[in-house]
Amino acid sequence: MATAKVLAKGQIVIPKEIRDKMKILPGDRVEVEMTEQGIVISPLNKSYTNLYKGVVKGILSLKELEELHAQKA
C-alpha cells in the first residue's frame, strides 16, 4: 500500500510505482469516485487514436490510423 499527501489545493500525487504499473502518464485523465469503502481513482480508458496521437503526425491522418487499426482487428 502506498500513501499520498493532500496538498493545499486538494491535489494528490499518485505514487510513481502505481503510475508506472497503471501506465498513467502526465496529462492523462482519471476518474475519482466516492464509494462506501472510500475514494477510488481509476484511469480513464484511452482510445487507440489518442495513444498514438502525434506519433504518426505527417504520415497518417487520425482517420487513416483508425481505419488501419480496424482492418487488423
PyMOL Python script that loads the backbone (N, CA, C, O; Angstrom):
from pymol import cmd

cmd.read_pdbstr("""\
ATOM      1  N   MET A   1       0.841  -1.181   0.000  1.00  0.00           N
ATOM      2  CA  MET A   1       0.000   0.000   0.000  1.00  0.00           C
ATOM      3  C   MET A   1       0.884   1.242   0.000  1.00  0.00           C
ATOM      4  O   MET A   1       1.876   1.313   0.726  1.00  0.00           O
ATOM      5  N   ALA A   2       0.515   2.205  -0.813  1.00  0.00           N
ATOM      6  CA  ALA A   2       1.256   3.458  -0.900  1.00  0.00           C
ATOM      7  C   ALA A   2       0.419   4.570  -0.275  1.00  0.00           C
ATOM      8  O   ALA A   2      -0.803   4.460  -0.173  1.00  0.00           O
ATOM      9  N   THR A   3       1.079   5.621   0.134  1.00  0.00           N
ATOM     10  CA  THR A   3       0.363   6.766   0.707  1.00  0.00           C
ATOM     11  C   THR A   3       0.653   8.015  -0.114  1.00  0.00           C
ATOM     12  O   THR A   3       1.654   8.081  -0.827  1.00  0.00           O
ATOM     13  N   ALA A   4      -0.224   8.997  -0.008  1.00  0.00           N
ATOM     14  CA  ALA A   4      -0.044  10.268  -0.700  1.00  0.00           C
ATOM     15  C   ALA A   4      -0.496  11.377   0.240  1.00  0.00           C
ATOM     16  O   ALA A   4      -1.381  11.175   1.072  1.00  0.00           O
ATOM     17  N   LYS A   5       0.110  12.535   0.105  1.00  0.00           N
ATOM     18  CA  LYS A   5      -0.237  13.684   0.933  1.00  0.00           C
ATOM     19  C   LYS A   5      -1.174  14.599   0.146  1.00  0.00           C
ATOM     20  O   LYS A   5      -0.970  14.820  -1.048  1.00  0.00           O
ATOM     21  N   VAL A   6      -2.194  15.127   0.809  1.00  0.00           N
ATOM     22  CA  VAL A   6      -3.106  16.070   0.179  1.00  0.00           C
ATOM     23  C   VAL A   6      -2.493  17.466   0.308  1.00  0.00           C
ATOM     24  O   VAL A   6      -2.183  17.920   1.409  1.00  0.00           O
ATOM     25  N   LEU A   7      -2.323  18.140  -0.834  1.00  0.00           N
ATOM     26  CA  LEU A   7      -1.732  19.473  -0.855  1.00  0.00           C
ATOM     27  C   LEU A   7      -2.798  20.542  -0.615  1.00  0.00           C
ATOM     28  O   LEU A   7      -3.985  20.228  -0.529  1.00  0.00           O
ATOM     29  N   ALA A   8      -2.380  21.788  -0.508  1.00  0.00           N
ATOM     30  CA  ALA A   8      -3.264  22.896  -0.152  1.00  0.00           C
ATOM     31  C   ALA A   8      -4.488  23.022  -1.062  1.00  0.00           C
ATOM     32  O   ALA A   8      -5.568  23.373  -0.587  1.00  0.00           O
ATOM     33  N   LYS A   9      -4.342  22.748  -2.343  1.00  0.00           N
ATOM     34  CA  LYS A   9      -5.458  22.875  -3.289  1.00  0.00           C
ATOM     35  C   LYS A   9      -6.210  21.559  -3.468  1.00  0.00           C
ATOM     36  O   LYS A   9      -6.994  21.426  -4.407  1.00  0.00           O
ATOM     37  N   GLY A  10      -5.989  20.588  -2.588  1.00  0.00           N
ATOM     38  CA  GLY A  10      -6.680  19.307  -2.666  1.00  0.00           C
ATOM     39  C   GLY A  10      -6.031  18.330  -3.626  1.00  0.00           C
ATOM     40  O   GLY A  10      -6.588  17.266  -3.897  1.00  0.00           O
ATOM     41  N   GLN A  11      -4.859  18.675  -4.145  1.00  0.00           N
ATOM     42  CA  GLN A  11      -4.172  17.802  -5.092  1.00  0.00           C
ATOM     43  C   GLN A  11      -3.441  16.685  -4.353  1.00  0.00           C
ATOM     44  O   GLN A  11      -2.987  16.860  -3.222  1.00  0.00           O
ATOM     45  N   ILE A  12      -3.339  15.534  -5.016  1.00  0.00           N
ATOM     46  CA  ILE A  12      -2.503  14.449  -4.512  1.00  0.00           C
ATOM     47  C   ILE A  12      -1.610  13.979  -5.654  1.00  0.00           C
ATOM     48  O   ILE A  12      -1.927  14.170  -6.828  1.00  0.00           O
ATOM     49  N   VAL A  13      -0.498  13.368  -5.293  1.00  0.00           N
ATOM     50  CA  VAL A  13       0.398  12.789  -6.289  1.00  0.00           C
ATOM     51  C   VAL A  13       0.255  11.278  -6.196  1.00  0.00           C
ATOM     52  O   VAL A  13       0.451  10.695  -5.130  1.00  0.00           O
ATOM     53  N   ILE A  14      -0.086  10.648  -7.309  1.00  0.00           N
ATOM     54  CA  ILE A  14      -0.165   9.185  -7.345  1.00  0.00           C
ATOM     55  C   ILE A  14       1.268   8.674  -7.329  1.00  0.00           C
ATOM     56  O   ILE A  14       2.069   9.073  -8.174  1.00  0.00           O
ATOM     57  N   PRO A  15       1.613   7.793  -6.380  1.00  0.00           N
ATOM     58  CA  PRO A  15       2.994   7.304  -6.293  1.00  0.00           C
ATOM     59  C   PRO A  15       3.485   6.713  -7.618  1.00  0.00           C
ATOM     60  O   PRO A  15       2.725   6.086  -8.355  1.00  0.00           O
ATOM     61  N   LYS A  16       4.766   6.928  -7.899  1.00  0.00           N
ATOM     62  CA  LYS A  16       5.375   6.527  -9.174  1.00  0.00           C
ATOM     63  C   LYS A  16       5.170   5.056  -9.491  1.00  0.00           C
ATOM     64  O   LYS A  16       4.862   4.711 -10.632  1.00  0.00           O
ATOM     65  N   GLU A  17       5.337   4.180  -8.503  1.00  0.00           N
ATOM     66  CA  GLU A  17       5.205   2.743  -8.786  1.00  0.00           C
ATOM     67  C   GLU A  17       3.784   2.398  -9.248  1.00  0.00           C
ATOM     68  O   GLU A  17       3.598   1.494 -10.063  1.00  0.00           O
ATOM     69  N   ILE A  18       2.794   3.109  -8.735  1.00  0.00           N
ATOM     70  CA  ILE A  18       1.407   2.871  -9.165  1.00  0.00           C
ATOM     71  C   ILE A  18       1.183   3.469 -10.546  1.00  0.00           C
ATOM     72  O   ILE A  18       0.554   2.834 -11.393  1.00  0.00           O
ATOM     73  N   ARG A  19       1.694   4.698 -10.798  1.00  0.00           N
ATOM     74  CA  ARG A  19       1.561   5.310 -12.133  1.00  0.00           C
ATOM     75  C   ARG A  19       2.201   4.414 -13.183  1.00  0.00           C
ATOM     76  O   ARG A  19       1.627   4.205 -14.252  1.00  0.00           O
ATOM     77  N   ASP A  20       3.378   3.887 -12.891  1.00  0.00           N
ATOM     78  CA  ASP A  20       4.067   3.013 -13.841  1.00  0.00           C
ATOM     79  C   ASP A  20       3.259   1.744 -14.110  1.00  0.00           C
ATOM     80  O   ASP A  20       3.086   1.348 -15.263  1.00  0.00           O
ATOM     81  N   LYS A  21       2.768   1.111 -13.051  1.00  0.00           N
ATOM     82  CA  LYS A  21       2.003  -0.129 -13.197  1.00  0.00           C
ATOM     83  C   LYS A  21       0.711   0.095 -13.978  1.00  0.00           C
ATOM     84  O   LYS A  21       0.307  -0.751 -14.775  1.00  0.00           O
ATOM     85  N   MET A  22       0.067   1.235 -13.747  1.00  0.00           N
ATOM     86  CA  MET A  22      -1.212   1.542 -14.394  1.00  0.00           C
ATOM     87  C   MET A  22      -1.033   2.302 -15.712  1.00  0.00           C
ATOM     88  O   MET A  22      -2.009   2.624 -16.389  1.00  0.00           O
ATOM     89  N   LYS A  23       0.229   2.584 -16.069  1.00  0.00           N
ATOM     90  CA  LYS A  23       0.566   3.311 -17.299  1.00  0.00           C
ATOM     91  C   LYS A  23      -0.144   4.669 -17.363  1.00  0.00           C
ATOM     92  O   LYS A  23      -0.692   5.051 -18.396  1.00  0.00           O
ATOM     93  N   ILE A  24      -0.120   5.383 -16.238  1.00  0.00           N
ATOM     94  CA  ILE A  24      -0.692   6.718 -16.163  1.00  0.00           C
ATOM     95  C   ILE A  24       0.419   7.711 -16.470  1.00  0.00           C
ATOM     96  O   ILE A  24       1.446   7.733 -15.791  1.00  0.00           O
ATOM     97  N   LEU A  25       0.211   8.529 -17.492  1.00  0.00           N
ATOM     98  CA  LEU A  25       1.214   9.497 -17.937  1.00  0.00           C
ATOM     99  C   LEU A  25       0.759  10.917 -17.636  1.00  0.00           C
ATOM    100  O   LEU A  25      -0.432  11.156 -17.436  1.00  0.00           O
ATOM    101  N   PRO A  26       1.699  11.866 -17.600  1.00  0.00           N
ATOM    102  CA  PRO A  26       1.301  13.253 -17.387  1.00  0.00           C
ATOM    103  C   PRO A  26       0.266  13.684 -18.430  1.00  0.00           C
ATOM    104  O   PRO A  26       0.422  13.415 -19.621  1.00  0.00           O
ATOM    105  N   GLY A  27      -0.773  14.345 -17.974  1.00  0.00           N
ATOM    106  CA  GLY A  27      -1.840  14.781 -18.870  1.00  0.00           C
ATOM    107  C   GLY A  27      -2.987  13.794 -18.992  1.00  0.00           C
ATOM    108  O   GLY A  27      -4.056  14.153 -19.485  1.00  0.00           O
ATOM    109  N   ASP A  28      -2.785  12.548 -18.550  1.00  0.00           N
ATOM    110  CA  ASP A  28      -3.872  11.566 -18.590  1.00  0.00           C
ATOM    111  C   ASP A  28      -4.975  11.980 -17.634  1.00  0.00           C
ATOM    112  O   ASP A  28      -4.730  12.685 -16.656  1.00  0.00           O
ATOM    113  N   ARG A  29      -6.176  11.543 -17.919  1.00  0.00           N
ATOM    114  CA  ARG A  29      -7.319  11.855 -17.062  1.00  0.00           C
ATOM    115  C   ARG A  29      -7.662  10.623 -16.232  1.00  0.00           C
ATOM    116  O   ARG A  29      -7.530   9.489 -16.692  1.00  0.00           O
ATOM    117  N   VAL A  30      -8.102  10.866 -15.012  1.00  0.00           N
ATOM    118  CA  VAL A  30      -8.532   9.787 -14.128  1.00  0.00           C
ATOM    119  C   VAL A  30      -9.932  10.093 -13.627  1.00  0.00           C
ATOM    120  O   VAL A  30     -10.359  11.247 -13.601  1.00  0.00           O
ATOM    121  N   GLU A  31     -10.632   9.059 -13.236  1.00  0.00           N
ATOM    122  CA  GLU A  31     -11.964   9.202 -12.671  1.00  0.00           C
ATOM    123  C   GLU A  31     -11.833   9.070 -11.155  1.00  0.00           C
ATOM    124  O   GLU A  31     -11.157   8.165 -10.664  1.00  0.00           O
ATOM    125  N   VAL A  32     -12.472   9.962 -10.424  1.00  0.00           N
ATOM    126  CA  VAL A  32     -12.453   9.920  -8.964  1.00  0.00           C
ATOM    127  C   VAL A  32     -13.872   9.627  -8.511  1.00  0.00           C
ATOM    128  O   VAL A  32     -14.804  10.363  -8.833  1.00  0.00           O
ATOM    129  N   GLU A  33     -14.026   8.543  -7.759  1.00  0.00           N
ATOM    130  CA  GLU A  33     -15.350   8.098  -7.344  1.00  0.00           C
ATOM    131  C   GLU A  33     -15.374   7.879  -5.838  1.00  0.00           C
ATOM    132  O   GLU A  33     -14.425   7.343  -5.266  1.00  0.00           O
ATOM    133  N   MET A  34     -16.443   8.289  -5.210  1.00  0.00           N
ATOM    134  CA  MET A  34     -16.615   8.052  -3.782  1.00  0.00           C
ATOM    135  C   MET A  34     -17.490   6.811  -3.616  1.00  0.00           C
ATOM    136  O   MET A  34     -18.597   6.747  -4.151  1.00  0.00           O
ATOM    137  N   THR A  35     -16.988   5.832  -2.875  1.00  0.00           N
ATOM    138  CA  THR A  35     -17.734   4.604  -2.617  1.00  0.00           C
ATOM    139  C   THR A  35     -17.893   4.434  -1.109  1.00  0.00           C
ATOM    140  O   THR A  35     -17.371   5.232  -0.330  1.00  0.00           O
ATOM    141  N   GLU A  36     -18.605   3.406  -0.705  1.00  0.00           N
ATOM    142  CA  GLU A  36     -18.744   3.120   0.723  1.00  0.00           C
ATOM    143  C   GLU A  36     -17.394   2.770   1.353  1.00  0.00           C
ATOM    144  O   GLU A  36     -17.184   2.996   2.545  1.00  0.00           O
ATOM    145  N   GLN A  37     -16.485   2.220   0.550  1.00  0.00           N
ATOM    146  CA  GLN A  37     -15.168   1.839   1.057  1.00  0.00           C
ATOM    147  C   GLN A  37     -14.204   3.020   1.122  1.00  0.00           C
ATOM    148  O   GLN A  37     -13.210   2.963   1.846  1.00  0.00           O
ATOM    149  N   GLY A  38     -14.481   4.082   0.381  1.00  0.00           N
ATOM    150  CA  GLY A  38     -13.594   5.241   0.355  1.00  0.00           C
ATOM    151  C   GLY A  38     -13.534   5.847  -1.034  1.00  0.00           C
ATOM    152  O   GLY A  38     -14.494   5.759  -1.799  1.00  0.00           O
ATOM    153  N   ILE A  39     -12.412   6.461  -1.356  1.00  0.00           N
ATOM    154  CA  ILE A  39     -12.217   7.115  -2.653  1.00  0.00           C
ATOM    155  C   ILE A  39     -11.507   6.148  -3.594  1.00  0.00           C
ATOM    156  O   ILE A  39     -10.507   5.533  -3.224  1.00  0.00           O
ATOM    157  N   VAL A  40     -12.028   6.018  -4.813  1.00  0.00           N
ATOM    158  CA  VAL A  40     -11.423   5.153  -5.824  1.00  0.00           C
ATOM    159  C   VAL A  40     -10.983   6.032  -6.989  1.00  0.00           C
ATOM    160  O   VAL A  40     -11.780   6.798  -7.531  1.00  0.00           O
ATOM    161  N   ILE A  41      -9.708   5.919  -7.372  1.00  0.00           N
ATOM    162  CA  ILE A  41      -9.170   6.661  -8.511  1.00  0.00           C
ATOM    163  C   ILE A  41      -8.856   5.654  -9.605  1.00  0.00           C
ATOM    164  O   ILE A  41      -8.082   4.721  -9.394  1.00  0.00           O
ATOM    165  N   SER A  42      -9.461   5.843 -10.780  1.00  0.00           N
ATOM    166  CA  SER A  42      -9.271   4.906 -11.888  1.00  0.00           C
ATOM    167  C   SER A  42      -8.861   5.667 -13.137  1.00  0.00           C
ATOM    168  O   SER A  42      -9.436   6.714 -13.437  1.00  0.00           O
ATOM    169  N   PRO A  43      -7.858   5.150 -13.885  1.00  0.00           N
ATOM    170  CA  PRO A  43      -7.514   5.810 -15.149  1.00  0.00           C
ATOM    171  C   PRO A  43      -8.657   5.644 -16.138  1.00  0.00           C
ATOM    172  O   PRO A  43      -9.285   4.587 -16.208  1.00  0.00           O
ATOM    173  N   LEU A  44      -8.922   6.706 -16.907  1.00  0.00           N
ATOM    174  CA  LEU A  44      -9.928   6.604 -17.962  1.00  0.00           C
ATOM    175  C   LEU A  44      -9.319   5.873 -19.145  1.00  0.00           C
ATOM    176  O   LEU A  44      -8.129   6.018 -19.427  1.00  0.00           O
ATOM    177  N   ASN A  45     -10.122   5.101 -19.824  1.00  0.00           N
ATOM    178  CA  ASN A  45      -9.635   4.368 -20.989  1.00  0.00           C
ATOM    179  C   ASN A  45      -9.168   5.338 -22.060  1.00  0.00           C
ATOM    180  O   ASN A  45      -9.824   6.343 -22.336  1.00  0.00           O
ATOM    181  N   LYS A  46      -8.038   5.029 -22.651  1.00  0.00           N
ATOM    182  CA  LYS A  46      -7.513   5.837 -23.743  1.00  0.00           C
ATOM    183  C   LYS A  46      -7.946   5.175 -25.050  1.00  0.00           C
ATOM    184  O   LYS A  46      -7.881   3.953 -25.182  1.00  0.00           O
ATOM    185  N   SER A  47      -8.382   5.975 -26.002  1.00  0.00           N
ATOM    186  CA  SER A  47      -8.739   5.404 -27.292  1.00  0.00           C
ATOM    187  C   SER A  47      -7.456   5.049 -28.046  1.00  0.00           C
ATOM    188  O   SER A  47      -6.386   5.590 -27.766  1.00  0.00           O
ATOM    189  N   TYR A  48      -7.580   4.164 -28.974  1.00  0.00           N
ATOM    190  CA  TYR A  48      -6.434   3.765 -29.788  1.00  0.00           C
ATOM    191  C   TYR A  48      -5.804   4.978 -30.461  1.00  0.00           C
ATOM    192  O   TYR A  48      -4.582   5.110 -30.524  1.00  0.00           O
ATOM    193  N   THR A  49      -6.671   5.867 -30.966  1.00  0.00           N
ATOM    194  CA  THR A  49      -6.172   7.065 -31.646  1.00  0.00           C
ATOM    195  C   THR A  49      -5.393   7.954 -30.689  1.00  0.00           C
ATOM    196  O   THR A  49      -4.318   8.443 -31.038  1.00  0.00           O
ATOM    197  N   ASN A  50      -5.916   8.170 -29.490  1.00  0.00           N
ATOM    198  CA  ASN A  50      -5.233   9.038 -28.529  1.00  0.00           C
ATOM    199  C   ASN A  50      -3.887   8.466 -28.096  1.00  0.00           C
ATOM    200  O   ASN A  50      -2.965   9.223 -27.792  1.00  0.00           O
ATOM    201  N   LEU A  51      -3.762   7.143 -28.065  1.00  0.00           N
ATOM    202  CA  LEU A  51      -2.483   6.533 -27.693  1.00  0.00           C
ATOM    203  C   LEU A  51      -1.373   6.907 -28.667  1.00  0.00           C
ATOM    204  O   LEU A  51      -0.215   7.038 -28.271  1.00  0.00           O
ATOM    205  N   TYR A  52      -1.722   7.080 -29.944  1.00  0.00           N
ATOM    206  CA  TYR A  52      -0.714   7.322 -30.972  1.00  0.00           C
ATOM    207  C   TYR A  52      -0.778   8.731 -31.558  1.00  0.00           C
ATOM    208  O   TYR A  52      -0.111   9.025 -32.551  1.00  0.00           O
ATOM    209  N   LYS A  53      -1.576   9.594 -30.946  1.00  0.00           N
ATOM    210  CA  LYS A  53      -1.699  10.965 -31.424  1.00  0.00           C
ATOM    211  C   LYS A  53      -0.338  11.647 -31.370  1.00  0.00           C
ATOM    212  O   LYS A  53       0.311  11.649 -30.324  1.00  0.00           O
ATOM    213  N   GLY A  54       0.091  12.214 -32.465  1.00  0.00           N
ATOM    214  CA  GLY A  54       1.388  12.889 -32.536  1.00  0.00           C
ATOM    215  C   GLY A  54       2.512  11.985 -33.011  1.00  0.00           C
ATOM    216  O   GLY A  54       3.508  12.470 -33.547  1.00  0.00           O
ATOM    217  N   VAL A  55       2.369  10.675 -32.825  1.00  0.00           N
ATOM    218  CA  VAL A  55       3.423   9.736 -33.225  1.00  0.00           C
ATOM    219  C   VAL A  55       3.501   9.622 -34.739  1.00  0.00           C
ATOM    220  O   VAL A  55       4.590   9.514 -35.302  1.00  0.00           O
ATOM    221  N   VAL A  56       2.358   9.644 -35.392  1.00  0.00           N
ATOM    222  CA  VAL A  56       2.324   9.467 -36.844  1.00  0.00           C
ATOM    223  C   VAL A  56       2.044  10.785 -37.561  1.00  0.00           C
ATOM    224  O   VAL A  56       1.635  10.786 -38.722  1.00  0.00           O
ATOM    225  N   LYS A  57       2.260  11.891 -36.884  1.00  0.00           N
ATOM    226  CA  LYS A  57       1.986  13.214 -37.456  1.00  0.00           C
ATOM    227  C   LYS A  57       2.710  13.369 -38.795  1.00  0.00           C
ATOM    228  O   LYS A  57       3.918  13.154 -38.889  1.00  0.00           O
ATOM    229  N   GLY A  58       1.964  13.740 -39.808  1.00  0.00           N
ATOM    230  CA  GLY A  58       2.534  13.940 -41.130  1.00  0.00           C
ATOM    231  C   GLY A  58       2.626  12.657 -41.941  1.00  0.00           C
ATOM    232  O   GLY A  58       2.925  12.701 -43.134  1.00  0.00           O
ATOM    233  N   ILE A  59       2.372  11.516 -41.310  1.00  0.00           N
ATOM    234  CA  ILE A  59       2.448  10.234 -42.016  1.00  0.00           C
ATOM    235  C   ILE A  59       1.037   9.721 -42.326  1.00  0.00           C
ATOM    236  O   ILE A  59       0.732   9.359 -43.462  1.00  0.00           O
ATOM    237  N   LEU A  60       0.185   9.698 -41.296  1.00  0.00           N
ATOM    238  CA  LEU A  60      -1.194   9.247 -41.438  1.00  0.00           C
ATOM    239  C   LEU A  60      -2.112  10.241 -40.747  1.00  0.00           C
ATOM    240  O   LEU A  60      -1.728  10.877 -39.765  1.00  0.00           O
ATOM    241  N   SER A  61      -3.326  10.369 -41.265  1.00  0.00           N
ATOM    242  CA  SER A  61      -4.329  11.153 -40.541  1.00  0.00           C
ATOM    243  C   SER A  61      -4.897  10.267 -39.437  1.00  0.00           C
ATOM    244  O   SER A  61      -4.723   9.049 -39.467  1.00  0.00           O
ATOM    245  N   LEU A  62      -5.572  10.871 -38.469  1.00  0.00           N
ATOM    246  CA  LEU A  62      -6.179  10.071 -37.405  1.00  0.00           C
ATOM    247  C   LEU A  62      -7.217   9.117 -37.970  1.00  0.00           C
ATOM    248  O   LEU A  62      -7.361   7.995 -37.486  1.00  0.00           O
ATOM    249  N   LYS A  63      -7.944   9.560 -39.000  1.00  0.00           N
ATOM    250  CA  LYS A  63      -8.944   8.693 -39.638  1.00  0.00           C
ATOM    251  C   LYS A  63      -8.258   7.485 -40.284  1.00  0.00           C
ATOM    252  O   LYS A  63      -8.731   6.357 -40.141  1.00  0.00           O
ATOM    253  N   GLU A  64      -7.149   7.713 -40.992  1.00  0.00           N
ATOM    254  CA  GLU A  64      -6.418   6.612 -41.627  1.00  0.00           C
ATOM    255  C   GLU A  64      -5.876   5.648 -40.575  1.00  0.00           C
ATOM    256  O   GLU A  64      -5.870   4.435 -40.787  1.00  0.00           O
ATOM    257  N   LEU A  65      -5.424   6.182 -39.446  1.00  0.00           N
ATOM    258  CA  LEU A  65      -4.913   5.338 -38.360  1.00  0.00           C
ATOM    259  C   LEU A  65      -6.024   4.457 -37.812  1.00  0.00           C
ATOM    260  O   LEU A  65      -5.814   3.264 -37.595  1.00  0.00           O
ATOM    261  N   GLU A  66      -7.210   5.029 -37.585  1.00  0.00           N
ATOM    262  CA  GLU A  66      -8.358   4.246 -37.099  1.00  0.00           C
ATOM    263  C   GLU A  66      -8.738   3.163 -38.106  1.00  0.00           C
ATOM    264  O   GLU A  66      -9.025   2.031 -37.719  1.00  0.00           O
ATOM    265  N   GLU A  67      -8.742   3.505 -39.399  1.00  0.00           N
ATOM    266  CA  GLU A  67      -9.087   2.533 -40.427  1.00  0.00           C
ATOM    267  C   GLU A  67      -8.068   1.391 -40.466  1.00  0.00           C
ATOM    268  O   GLU A  67      -8.441   0.225 -40.599  1.00  0.00           O
ATOM    269  N   LEU A  68      -6.794   1.728 -40.350  1.00  0.00           N
ATOM    270  CA  LEU A  68      -5.743   0.712 -40.313  1.00  0.00           C
ATOM    271  C   LEU A  68      -5.917  -0.213 -39.117  1.00  0.00           C
ATOM    272  O   LEU A  68      -5.780  -1.430 -39.240  1.00  0.00           O
ATOM    273  N   HIS A  69      -6.218   0.364 -37.970  1.00  0.00           N
ATOM    274  CA  HIS A  69      -6.440  -0.438 -36.750  1.00  0.00           C
ATOM    275  C   HIS A  69      -7.649  -1.349 -36.919  1.00  0.00           C
ATOM    276  O   HIS A  69      -7.611  -2.506 -36.500  1.00  0.00           O
ATOM    277  N   ALA A  70      -8.731  -0.843 -37.531  1.00  0.00           N
ATOM    278  CA  ALA A  70      -9.946  -1.636 -37.725  1.00  0.00           C
ATOM    279  C   ALA A  70      -9.682  -2.820 -38.656  1.00  0.00           C
ATOM    280  O   ALA A  70     -10.252  -3.893 -38.461  1.00  0.00           O
ATOM    281  N   GLN A  71      -8.828  -2.639 -39.660  1.00  0.00           N
ATOM    282  CA  GLN A  71      -8.501  -3.720 -40.589  1.00  0.00           C
ATOM    283  C   GLN A  71      -7.748  -4.848 -39.897  1.00  0.00           C
ATOM    284  O   GLN A  71      -7.920  -6.015 -40.248  1.00  0.00           O
ATOM    285  N   LYS A  72      -6.906  -4.506 -38.904  1.00  0.00           N
ATOM    286  CA  LYS A  72      -6.107  -5.520 -38.213  1.00  0.00           C
ATOM    287  C   LYS A  72      -6.894  -6.230 -37.141  1.00  0.00           C
ATOM    288  O   LYS A  72      -6.504  -7.313 -36.705  1.00  0.00           O
ATOM    289  N   ALA A  73      -8.009  -5.641 -36.700  1.00  0.00           N
ATOM    290  CA  ALA A  73      -8.820  -6.231 -35.623  1.00  0.00           C
ATOM    291  C   ALA A  73      -9.718  -7.337 -36.130  1.00  0.00           C
ATOM    292  O   ALA A  73     -10.462  -7.934 -35.351  1.00  0.00           O
TER     293      ALA A  73
END
""", "prot")
cmd.dss("prot")
cmd.show_as("cartoon", "prot")
cmd.util.cbc("prot")
cmd.orient("prot")
